[in-house]
Amino acid sequence: MGEDKPRLARLTAIITHLQSRQRITAREIAEKYSVSIRTVYRDIRTLERSGIPIITEEGKGYSLLEGYHLPPVMFSEEEVMALLTAEHLIKKNKDQSLVRYFESASIKLKSVLKAGQKGKTEFLSGRIQVRNNLKDEKTSHYLIKLQSTIANFQVVEIKYRSLSNYLSKREVEPFALYTTKENWIMIAFCREKQDFRAFRLDCIESLSITSKNFEPHKITLEQYLQECRKKWEYTPDIPLSPGPVTFASNQKNNAMQYVEIEPFNLIGISIRTTNKDGRAASEIGKLWTEFLAQNILGKIPDKVDDTIYSLYTDYEGDHTKPYSAILGCKVKSLDIVPKGLTGKSFAGGRYVKLSTRGDLTNGLIVNQWTKIWEMKLDRIYTADFEVFGEKARNPVDAEVDFYVAVKP
């Protein structure tokens, strides 16, 4: 009898799997339960003899007869704990629609639990805490709606405000979604640009589903990401020229320039920070959030243009010591500095210019500065800065210029 238990558990799991999918192949079942294809065939025949109406499609797989339903499945204690943990994790997600619909689904799931399981989940709910997103910020609410448009191949219209505060109206064909650094990103085919683009959901100001449908894109998500990696990868592991090469020599030969920067004035918002223990990465990230949320770009008077500068100045020593970070725009003068903003006069000088391209939402800036710190540059700690111009408007495929002060 003991030897029958694993098979019985597997047969029950296969039934549940069939209910959850439109179709499943023998190979998928074999890989999931670590059995041979021959064993899967035998299991399917056993289920058919037991009266389960399984449809076999040659070369495609197995499915349950349309309209056939089995009684509700029971959850094991481990599965209940996993669902409870997932609930706490999702409550901290920044997309409101995901939180709302999961809470609704969670209530239905809990309704089929045994009395003892309900008591344990209520007790343990007070003993689990997720420390992400402590302020419970909800920055978007389009995730679930966009998932539906992807599945139904529906064209959507969006009003999108980029990280550089550029507002545009797009008609797009939603393709895929992914999350990084607590932000949801939609990959979509932009009909205006006739190419795929990436859009942060928290930058979408409005979204409407049109009555138009589009043909499914033949490219898969993995193929799309592979193409993106070809554009982004710029590492010592993939030389840009024959023979041995290092990151530093790549930068010198391909991306490093010595330039003279003229003095300019800057107005924006600022903080005092340090790179110690990763503080700057977190605090400057919050500074960006404030810059966008408070529309600081629109409050800066007498701007030269809408290019955003991230200026690091007033160093107490080298890059390991405290310094000031100012996020703002070039201005014609500092005669009027609005209350709450900071004005700074930049002296200019000799600089090394380095450019990098990649995903701003996935640590691009921090990673580049880490590489710069390791480079043999004759630095002077007066002021360094980054420039976020036209080429940085797409956050997951942005080109950013870095300027590092060096001795004359």
Residue pairs with C-beta under 8 A, 6 or more apart in sequence:
7 43
10 33
10 35
10 43
11 43
11 46
11 47
13 33
14 29
14 33
14 43
14 44
14 47
15 47
15 52
15 70
16 73
17 24
17 29
17 32
18 24
18 54
18 62
18 63
18 64
19 64
19 69
19 70
21 63
22 63
23 57
23 60
23 61
23 62
23 63
24 61
24 62
24 63
25 60
25 61
25 62
26 37
26 40
26 41
26 44
26 61
26 62
27 37
28 61
29 35
29 40
29 43
30 36
30 37
30 39
30 40
35 43
44 54
44 56
44 62
47 54
48 54
52 64
53 64
53 65
53 68
54 62
54 63
54 64
54 65
55 62
55 63
55 64
55 65
56 62
57 63
72 112
74 112
74 114
75 83
75 109
75 112
75 113
75 117
77 117
77 120
80 113
80 117
80 120
80 121
81 124
83 106
83 109
84 121
84 124
84 125
84 128
85 128
86 102
87 102
87 103
87 106
88 125
88 128
88 129
88 130
89 130
90 98
90 99
90 102
91 99
91 103
91 130
91 136
92 130
92 132
92 133
92 136
93 99
93 133
93 182
94 133
94 137
94 138
94 139
94 140
94 182
94 183
94 184
94 202
95 138
95 139
95 140
95 141
95 142
95 143
95 144
95 184
95 201
96 138
96 140
96 141
97 140
97 141
97 142
97 143
97 144
97 145
98 143
98 144
99 138
101 144
110 118
110 121
113 121
132 182
133 182
139 183
139 201
139 202
140 184
140 201
140 202
140 204
142 201
142 204
142 207
143 177
143 184
143 201
145 207
145 209
146 156
146 174
146 177
146 186
146 201
146 207
147 177
148 154
149 155
149 156
149 174
149 209
150 174
150 175
150 176
150 177
152 213
153 173
153 213
153 214
153 215
153 216
154 174
154 209
154 210
154 212
154 213
154 214
155 171
155 172
155 173
155 191
155 209
155 210
155 212
155 213
155 214
156 171
156 172
156 174
156 188
156 207
156 208
156 209
156 210
157 169
157 170
157 171
157 172
157 207
157 208
157 210
158 169
158 170
158 172
158 199
158 204
158 205
158 206
158 207
159 167
159 168
159 169
159 204
159 205
159 206
159 207
160 167
160 168
160 169
160 170
160 199
160 203
160 204
160 205
161 167
161 203
161 205
162 168
162 203
162 393
162 394
162 395
163 200
163 203
163 288
163 292
163 360
163 388
163 392
163 393
163 395
164 297
164 306
164 307
164 308
164 388
164 389
164 390
164 392
164 393
165 292
165 295
165 297
165 298
165 306
165 308
166 306
166 393
167 205
170 190
170 191
170 192
170 197
170 199
171 190
171 191
171 192
171 210
172 186
172 188
172 189
172 190
172 191
172 197
172 199
173 188
173 189
173 191
173 214
173 217
174 186
174 187
174 188
175 186
175 187
175 188
175 189
175 196
175 217
175 221
175 224
176 186
176 187
176 221
176 224
177 184
177 185
177 186
177 187
178 184
178 185
178 187
179 185
180 359
180 361
180 362
181 361
181 362
181 363
183 200
183 201
183 202
183 361
184 200
184 201
184 202
185 198
185 199
185 200
185 201
185 361
185 395
185 396
186 198
186 199
186 201
187 196
187 197
187 198
187 221
187 224
188 196
188 197
188 198
188 199
189 195
189 196
189 197
189 214
189 217
190 196
190 197
196 224
197 394
198 394
198 395
198 396
198 397
200 361
200 395
203 395
228 396
228 397
231 357
231 397
232 357
232 358
232 359
232 397
234 240
234 250
234 356
234 357
234 358
235 247
236 245
236 246
236 247
236 250
239 245
239 250
240 250
240 253
240 254
241 253
247 371
247 374
247 375
248 374
248 375
248 376
251 354
251 371
251 375
255 354
255 355
255 356
256 352
256 353
256 354
257 352
257 353
257 354
258 350
258 351
258 352
258 353
258 406
259 350
259 351
259 352
259 353
259 403
260 348
260 349
260 350
260 351
261 346
261 348
261 349
261 350
261 351
261 403
262 348
263 345
263 346
263 347
263 348
264 304
264 330
264 346
264 348
265 330
265 331
265 332
265 333
265 334
265 343
265 344
265 345
265 346
266 309
266 311
266 326
266 328
266 329
266 330
266 331
266 343
266 344
266 345
266 346
267 300
267 301
267 328
267 329
267 331
267 334
267 337
267 338
267 341
267 342
267 343
267 344
268 291
268 296
268 300
268 309
268 311
268 326
268 327
268 328
268 329
268 341
268 342
269 287
269 290
269 291
269 294
269 296
269 326
269 327
269 328
269 340
269 341
269 342
270 287
270 324
270 325
270 326
270 327
270 342
270 344
271 283
271 284
271 287
271 324
271 325
272 322
272 323
272 324
272 325
273 279
273 280
273 283
273 284
273 322
273 323
273 324
273 325
274 280
274 320
274 321
274 322
274 323
275 319
275 320
276 320
280 325
281 363
281 366
283 325
284 310
284 325
284 327
287 325
287 327
288 327
290 296
291 297
291 308
291 327
296 327
296 328
296 341
297 303
297 306
297 308
297 329
299 338
299 341
300 328
300 329
300 331
300 338
300 341
301 331
301 336
301 338
302 331
302 332
302 333
302 335
302 336
303 329
303 330
303 331
304 329
304 330
304 331
304 332
305 329
305 330
306 329
307 329
307 330
307 387
307 388
307 389
308 327
308 328
308 329
308 387
308 388
308 389
308 392
309 326
309 327
309 328
309 329
309 330
309 385
309 386
309 387
309 388
310 325
310 326
310 327
310 365
310 385
310 386
310 388
311 325
311 326
311 327
311 328
311 344
311 346
311 383
311 384
311 385
312 323
312 324
312 325
312 326
312 383
312 384
312 385
313 323
313 324
313 326
313 344
313 346
313 382
313 383
313 384
314 323
314 324
315 321
315 322
315 323
315 381
315 382
316 322
316 323
317 381
318 379
318 381
319 369
319 373
319 381
323 381
326 342
326 344
328 341
328 342
328 344
331 343
334 343
334 345
337 343
346 383
346 385
347 382
347 383
349 380
349 382
349 405
349 408
350 405
350 406
350 407
350 408
351 403
351 404
351 405
351 406
352 377
352 403
352 404
352 406
353 401
353 402
353 403
354 368
354 372
354 401
354 402
354 404
355 399
355 400
355 401
355 402
356 364
356 368
356 399
356 400
356 402
357 397
357 398
357 399
357 400
358 364
358 397
358 398
359 395
359 396
359 397
359 398
360 392
360 395
360 396
360 398
360 400
361 395
361 396
362 396
364 398
364 400
365 386
365 400
368 400
368 402
369 402
372 402
372 404
377 404
377 406
378 406
378 407
379 404
379 405
379 406
379 407
380 405
380 406
380 407
381 405
382 405
383 405
384 402
384 403
384 404
384 405
385 402
385 403
386 400
386 401
386 402
386 403
387 400
387 401
387 403
388 398
388 400
389 401
391 398
391 399
391 400
392 398
392 399
392 400
